[in-house]
């Protein structure tokens, strides 16, 4: 079977080389077959130091280690490939970059987060629908908790309470919670579903606590720790009266493999494994969390323009 082709938009993310390893190297233990990354446009944001400092290094590795060809524009990538991955780490650029590739009608995986505001996410959704281009966006941490939950509960009983914890690294250009808080939000939504009704945020000395109230009286809490506490993720859930810690595998390559396998399935079918409506709900959750923080901990609805309840 002929391998289908993927093009990358943005090489300032470490995910570019991780995904290329999973897709392009048949000897890789977690190899995901069916597609190959063949071309990439570096991109990069000069006013975002993390982006500017590594965009060319990662592009160079893609060229020398994975045989990826450098393109001169996003449009060149979109025209030449069967599927696209928008990996540029600067959330501010996502809408503009997506607008340049969406007219080609190819399926697009958009790395987390989909956008760094509800307004930008809505614009991306509108562009995708107007051009008939399916999109899929997810964090690898969703796969970490999904796999862990399956190991501790096979009965399918609903989670009534979930608590997740992890690092809160803040990049000033990316707002407060979109950069790393997205991982914790994905974990909560993977465990509780998309129907969050209100969000309250409290800032403490060592962490930010985001508490969401879900339909049916269910509760989800994200403990966003300062990076000095380390880059460890954890989660526990309550099903009925029983609370269980979820064993999250620290080998992130396993979770990335799950993400890439879902992306390949999405490229083939055009159906996102995580519905766009849920991804948009996660963006609303993060915006509501920031609004609550700025409002001194007032509960905020994640619907509409995240008005105070």
Secondary structure as a PSIPRED ss2 file (coil, helix, strand):
# PSIPRED VFORMAT (PSIPRED V4.0)

   1 X C   1.000  0.000  0.000
   2 X C   1.000  0.000  0.000
   3 X C   1.000  0.000  0.000
   4 X E   0.000  0.000  1.000
   5 X E   0.000  0.000  1.000
   6 X E   0.000  0.000  1.000
   7 X E   0.000  0.000  1.000
   8 X E   0.000  0.000  1.000
   9 X E   0.000  0.000  1.000
  10 X C   1.000  0.000  0.000
  11 X C   1.000  0.000  0.000
  12 X C   1.000  0.000  0.000
  13 X C   1.000  0.000  0.000
  14 X C   1.000  0.000  0.000
  15 X H   0.000  1.000  0.000
  16 X H   0.000  1.000  0.000
  17 X H   0.000  1.000  0.000
  18 X H   0.000  1.000  0.000
  19 X H   0.000  1.000  0.000
  20 X H   0.000  1.000  0.000
  21 X H   0.000  1.000  0.000
  22 X H   0.000  1.000  0.000
  23 X H   0.000  1.000  0.000
  24 X H   0.000  1.000  0.000
  25 X C   1.000  0.000  0.000
  26 X C   1.000  0.000  0.000
  27 X C   1.000  0.000  0.000
  28 X C   1.000  0.000  0.000
  29 X C   1.000  0.000  0.000
  30 X C   1.000  0.000  0.000
  31 X C   1.000  0.000  0.000
  32 X C   1.000  0.000  0.000
  33 X C   1.000  0.000  0.000
  34 X C   1.000  0.000  0.000
  35 X E   0.000  0.000  1.000
  36 X E   0.000  0.000  1.000
  37 X E   0.000  0.000  1.000
  38 X E   0.000  0.000  1.000
  39 X E   0.000  0.000  1.000
  40 X E   0.000  0.000  1.000
  41 X E   0.000  0.000  1.000
  42 X C   1.000  0.000  0.000
  43 X C   1.000  0.000  0.000
  44 X C   1.000  0.000  0.000
  45 X C   1.000  0.000  0.000
  46 X C   1.000  0.000  0.000
  47 X C   1.000  0.000  0.000
  48 X C   1.000  0.000  0.000
  49 X H   0.000  1.000  0.000
  50 X H   0.000  1.000  0.000
  51 X H   0.000  1.000  0.000
  52 X H   0.000  1.000  0.000
  53 X H   0.000  1.000  0.000
  54 X H   0.000  1.000  0.000
  55 X H   0.000  1.000  0.000
  56 X H   0.000  1.000  0.000
  57 X H   0.000  1.000  0.000
  58 X H   0.000  1.000  0.000
  59 X H   0.000  1.000  0.000
  60 X H   0.000  1.000  0.000
  61 X H   0.000  1.000  0.000
  62 X H   0.000  1.000  0.000
  63 X H   0.000  1.000  0.000
  64 X H   0.000  1.000  0.000
  65 X H   0.000  1.000  0.000
  66 X H   0.000  1.000  0.000
  67 X C   1.000  0.000  0.000
  68 X C   1.000  0.000  0.000
  69 X E   0.000  0.000  1.000
  70 X E   0.000  0.000  1.000
  71 X C   1.000  0.000  0.000
  72 X C   1.000  0.000  0.000
  73 X C   1.000  0.000  0.000
  74 X H   0.000  1.000  0.000
  75 X H   0.000  1.000  0.000
  76 X H   0.000  1.000  0.000
  77 X H   0.000  1.000  0.000
  78 X H   0.000  1.000  0.000
  79 X H   0.000  1.000  0.000
  80 X H   0.000  1.000  0.000
  81 X C   1.000  0.000  0.000
  82 X C   1.000  0.000  0.000
  83 X E   0.000  0.000  1.000
  84 X E   0.000  0.000  1.000
  85 X E   0.000  0.000  1.000
  86 X E   0.000  0.000  1.000
  87 X C   1.000  0.000  0.000
  88 X C   1.000  0.000  0.000
  89 X C   1.000  0.000  0.000
  90 X C   1.000  0.000  0.000
  91 X H   0.000  1.000  0.000
  92 X H   0.000  1.000  0.000
  93 X H   0.000  1.000  0.000
  94 X H   0.000  1.000  0.000
  95 X H   0.000  1.000  0.000
  96 X H   0.000  1.000  0.000
  97 X H   0.000  1.000  0.000
  98 X H   0.000  1.000  0.000
  99 X H   0.000  1.000  0.000
 100 X H   0.000  1.000  0.000
 101 X H   0.000  1.000  0.000
 102 X H   0.000  1.000  0.000
 103 X H   0.000  1.000  0.000
 104 X H   0.000  1.000  0.000
 105 X C   1.000  0.000  0.000
 106 X C   1.000  0.000  0.000
 107 X E   0.000  0.000  1.000
 108 X E   0.000  0.000  1.000
 109 X E   0.000  0.000  1.000
 110 X E   0.000  0.000  1.000
 111 X C   1.000  0.000  0.000
 112 X C   1.000  0.000  0.000
 113 X C   1.000  0.000  0.000
 114 X C   1.000  0.000  0.000
 115 X C   1.000  0.000  0.000
 116 X C   1.000  0.000  0.000
 117 X C   1.000  0.000  0.000
 118 X H   0.000  1.000  0.000
 119 X H   0.000  1.000  0.000
 120 X H   0.000  1.000  0.000
 121 X H   0.000  1.000  0.000
 122 X H   0.000  1.000  0.000
 123 X H   0.000  1.000  0.000
 124 X H   0.000  1.000  0.000
 125 X H   0.000  1.000  0.000
 126 X H   0.000  1.000  0.000
 127 X H   0.000  1.000  0.000
 128 X H   0.000  1.000  0.000
 129 X H   0.000  1.000  0.000
 130 X H   0.000  1.000  0.000
 131 X H   0.000  1.000  0.000
 132 X C   1.000  0.000  0.000
 133 X C   1.000  0.000  0.000
 134 X C   1.000  0.000  0.000
 135 X E   0.000  0.000  1.000
 136 X E   0.000  0.000  1.000
 137 X C   1.000  0.000  0.000
 138 X C   1.000  0.000  0.000
 139 X C   1.000  0.000  0.000
 140 X C   1.000  0.000  0.000
 141 X H   0.000  1.000  0.000
 142 X H   0.000  1.000  0.000
 143 X H   0.000  1.000  0.000
 144 X H   0.000  1.000  0.000
 145 X H   0.000  1.000  0.000
 146 X H   0.000  1.000  0.000
 147 X H   0.000  1.000  0.000
 148 X H   0.000  1.000  0.000
 149 X H   0.000  1.000  0.000
 150 X H   0.000  1.000  0.000
 151 X H   0.000  1.000  0.000
 152 X H   0.000  1.000  0.000
 153 X C   1.000  0.000  0.000
 154 X C   1.000  0.000  0.000
 155 X C   1.000  0.000  0.000
 156 X C   1.000  0.000  0.000
 157 X C   1.000  0.000  0.000
 158 X C   1.000  0.000  0.000
 159 X C   1.000  0.000  0.000
 160 X C   1.000  0.000  0.000
 161 X E   0.000  0.000  1.000
 162 X E   0.000  0.000  1.000
 163 X E   0.000  0.000  1.000
 164 X E   0.000  0.000  1.000
 165 X E   0.000  0.000  1.000
 166 X E   0.000  0.000  1.000
 167 X E   0.000  0.000  1.000
 168 X E   0.000  0.000  1.000
 169 X C   1.000  0.000  0.000
 170 X C   1.000  0.000  0.000
 171 X C   1.000  0.000  0.000
 172 X H   0.000  1.000  0.000
 173 X H   0.000  1.000  0.000
 174 X H   0.000  1.000  0.000
 175 X C   1.000  0.000  0.000
 176 X C   1.000  0.000  0.000
 177 X C   1.000  0.000  0.000
 178 X C   1.000  0.000  0.000
 179 X C   1.000  0.000  0.000
 180 X C   1.000  0.000  0.000
 181 X H   0.000  1.000  0.000
 182 X H   0.000  1.000  0.000
 183 X H   0.000  1.000  0.000
 184 X H   0.000  1.000  0.000
 185 X H   0.000  1.000  0.000
 186 X H   0.000  1.000  0.000
 187 X H   0.000  1.000  0.000
 188 X H   0.000  1.000  0.000
 189 X H   0.000  1.000  0.000
 190 X H   0.000  1.000  0.000
 191 X H   0.000  1.000  0.000
 192 X H   0.000  1.000  0.000
 193 X C   1.000  0.000  0.000
 194 X C   1.000  0.000  0.000
 195 X C   1.000  0.000  0.000
 196 X E   0.000  0.000  1.000
 197 X E   0.000  0.000  1.000
 198 X E   0.000  0.000  1.000
 199 X E   0.000  0.000  1.000
 200 X E   0.000  0.000  1.000
 201 X E   0.000  0.000  1.000
 202 X E   0.000  0.000  1.000
 203 X E   0.000  0.000  1.000
 204 X C   1.000  0.000  0.000
 205 X C   1.000  0.000  0.000
 206 X C   1.000  0.000  0.000
 207 X E   0.000  0.000  1.000
 208 X E   0.000  0.000  1.000
 209 X E   0.000  0.000  1.000
 210 X E   0.000  0.000  1.000
 211 X E   0.000  0.000  1.000
 212 X E   0.000  0.000  1.000
 213 X E   0.000  0.000  1.000
 214 X E   0.000  0.000  1.000
 215 X H   0.000  1.000  0.000
 216 X H   0.000  1.000  0.000
 217 X H   0.000  1.000  0.000
 218 X E   0.000  0.000  1.000
 219 X E   0.000  0.000  1.000
 220 X E   0.000  0.000  1.000
 221 X E   0.000  0.000  1.000
 222 X E   0.000  0.000  1.000
 223 X E   0.000  0.000  1.000
 224 X E   0.000  0.000  1.000
 225 X E   0.000  0.000  1.000
 226 X E   0.000  0.000  1.000
 227 X H   0.000  1.000  0.000
 228 X H   0.000  1.000  0.000
 229 X H   0.000  1.000  0.000
 230 X C   1.000  0.000  0.000
 231 X C   1.000  0.000  0.000
 232 X C   1.000  0.000  0.000
 233 X C   1.000  0.000  0.000
 234 X E   0.000  0.000  1.000
 235 X E   0.000  0.000  1.000
 236 X E   0.000  0.000  1.000
 237 X E   0.000  0.000  1.000
 238 X E   0.000  0.000  1.000
 239 X E   0.000  0.000  1.000
 240 X C   1.000  0.000  0.000
 241 X C   1.000  0.000  0.000
 242 X E   0.000  0.000  1.000
 243 X E   0.000  0.000  1.000
 244 X E   0.000  0.000  1.000
 245 X E   0.000  0.000  1.000
 246 X E   0.000  0.000  1.000
 247 X C   1.000  0.000  0.000
 248 X C   1.000  0.000  0.000
 249 X C   1.000  0.000  0.000
 250 X C   1.000  0.000  0.000
 251 X C   1.000  0.000  0.000
 252 X H   0.000  1.000  0.000
 253 X H   0.000  1.000  0.000
 254 X H   0.000  1.000  0.000
 255 X H   0.000  1.000  0.000
 256 X H   0.000  1.000  0.000
 257 X H   0.000  1.000  0.000
 258 X H   0.000  1.000  0.000
 259 X H   0.000  1.000  0.000
 260 X H   0.000  1.000  0.000
 261 X H   0.000  1.000  0.000
 262 X H   0.000  1.000  0.000
 263 X H   0.000  1.000  0.000
 264 X H   0.000  1.000  0.000
 265 X H   0.000  1.000  0.000
 266 X H   0.000  1.000  0.000
 267 X H   0.000  1.000  0.000
 268 X H   0.000  1.000  0.000
 269 X H   0.000  1.000  0.000
 270 X C   1.000  0.000  0.000
 271 X C   1.000  0.000  0.000
 272 X C   1.000  0.000  0.000
 273 X C   1.000  0.000  0.000
 274 X C   1.000  0.000  0.000
 275 X C   1.000  0.000  0.000
 276 X H   0.000  1.000  0.000
 277 X H   0.000  1.000  0.000
 278 X H   0.000  1.000  0.000
 279 X H   0.000  1.000  0.000
 280 X H   0.000  1.000  0.000
 281 X H   0.000  1.000  0.000
 282 X H   0.000  1.000  0.000
 283 X H   0.000  1.000  0.000
 284 X H   0.000  1.000  0.000
 285 X H   0.000  1.000  0.000
 286 X H   0.000  1.000  0.000
 287 X H   0.000  1.000  0.000
 288 X H   0.000  1.000  0.000
 289 X H   0.000  1.000  0.000
 290 X H   0.000  1.000  0.000
 291 X H   0.000  1.000  0.000
 292 X H   0.000  1.000  0.000
 293 X H   0.000  1.000  0.000
 294 X H   0.000  1.000  0.000
 295 X C   1.000  0.000  0.000
 296 X C   1.000  0.000  0.000
 297 X C   1.000  0.000  0.000
 298 X C   1.000  0.000  0.000
 299 X C   1.000  0.000  0.000
 300 X E   0.000  0.000  1.000
 301 X C   1.000  0.000  0.000
 302 X C   1.000  0.000  0.000
 303 X C   1.000  0.000  0.000
 304 X C   1.000  0.000  0.000
 305 X C   1.000  0.000  0.000
 306 X C   1.000  0.000  0.000
 307 X C   1.000  0.000  0.000
 308 X E   0.000  0.000  1.000
 309 X C   1.000  0.000  0.000
